[in-house]
């Protein structure tokens, strides 16, 4: 019976692995909203307001309303009551080089594009920032010039990029700064093309930061729940199927004699003090950093206050 179960599990795992390796992977240019800054001057004299939206990566949005008499903002000699700078970050998350992709961006109906700036750059991970080298298919100079965007309408702009390498190869990104007046709303980013060698398709996918983070959190939560519940039931089923009789034998007299030793009492006391101290510091906002030997990593444990969901 065990051989039949093992054979079935092997076939299923082999099928899943084969599908995972040979499955079709869509090619995306992922467009993310890096940040947005809005400055309003003179809308209501004497009124001042400041609001922002922050993330773990930094500032996402900043809104400033200032009522100052005899003050105005000009862009290219054009007076602007509300000035907005919208930064978009594009990266090739596929596996192939995309040659000269064309990306089209449309802002809200009330937005008026005053100018654009676009350049190519590459991001450094934490380890690379400490001195590790970046593996690149082609030498890439930071803030490399990219063809100037073409404003095709009051609230629409199109830019043709230089060859965009896969992000995993050299962490290449393209930064697009859009300077406009009015409310940008949620940008609509489009673009698609065909690879000549195999006629596969690439496309542009816009993903707001909140949506991306919510999707990742949902996947992590599902994985943790399924893994925990599955492992728990697997252990219970195995213990029922194969009880560990004779493997673990506990002698009460031996346990009492071992626990009454002065060294054992000292170790248990130290462990309790350490656990209580870690809990106390965790509740005060401190984290516990545990180094992992041979992995060049560390595990950080911290407490986060649970917040009630608001509709």
C-alpha positions, 0 to 999 in steps of 0.5 A: 500500500505504501508503495502505491501511495508513493508512486501516485505522489511521485507522478503528481509531483512530477506532473506539477514540476513539469508544468511549472517548468514548461508553462507559458510565462507572460512578458510584462513591463511592470509600471509602478507609481513611485510617488506623487507630489501635489502643490496648491497655492492660493486656493484659499487665502490663509488656509494651510493643509498637509497630508501624505501617504507613506509606505515601507519604501518611503513617501508615496504621495504628498499633498500640500495646500497653501494659501499665500497672498500675492504668490503664484507658481509658473511653469514655462511662464504659464501660471499654475494653481495646482502643480503635480509631479507624478513619477512612474517606474517601469521595469521589464519583469519578463525573461527577454530583452524588449527592444524599443518598447513604446509606452502610452500614459493617460492621466485624469481628464482634469490634468494638463501635462506641462512637461516630462522627463524620462531616464534609465537607471538601475537599482541596487539591492542592500548587498550590492549597495555594500559593495557587491558587483552588479551583473549586467548584460551591457554597461549601464550609466546611471540616469542614461538619456532616453528619447524625449516623450511625445505629448500627444494630447492635453493629458496623454503622453507617449515615450519610446524607450531604449532596449529594456533588459530583464530586471533580474539581469541588471536591475534596469528601470526607467523613471518617467516624471510627468509634470502637470496641472490638475488632478492626475487620478489613476494613470492608465498605462498601455503598450504591447508588442510582439517578439520577432523570434517566436511571435510571443507577446509582451504588454505593459501592466500598471499596478498601484502600490496598494494593489501590489502590496495587498496581493503579496500579503494575500499570497503570504497569508494563504501560504502560511495558513495552508502550510500550518494547517496542512503540517498540523494534520499531517503530523496528527495523521502520521502519529495515529498511523504510526504511533511512536511507541518505544521511541520516546520513553519518559521516566518521571524519576529521571526527569525529576532528578535531571531538573533538580540539578543546580545547573539545570535549574540555572539554565531553565531560570535563564531561559525564562528570564530571557523569554520574559525580557524578549516579550517585554522589549517586543511589547515596547517596540524593540525587535529580536535579531537572531543571526543564522550561521552559514547563511549570511542572514538574520531572522528578525522577530518583532511585535506589530499592533493589530489594527481593526479593519475600517470600512 
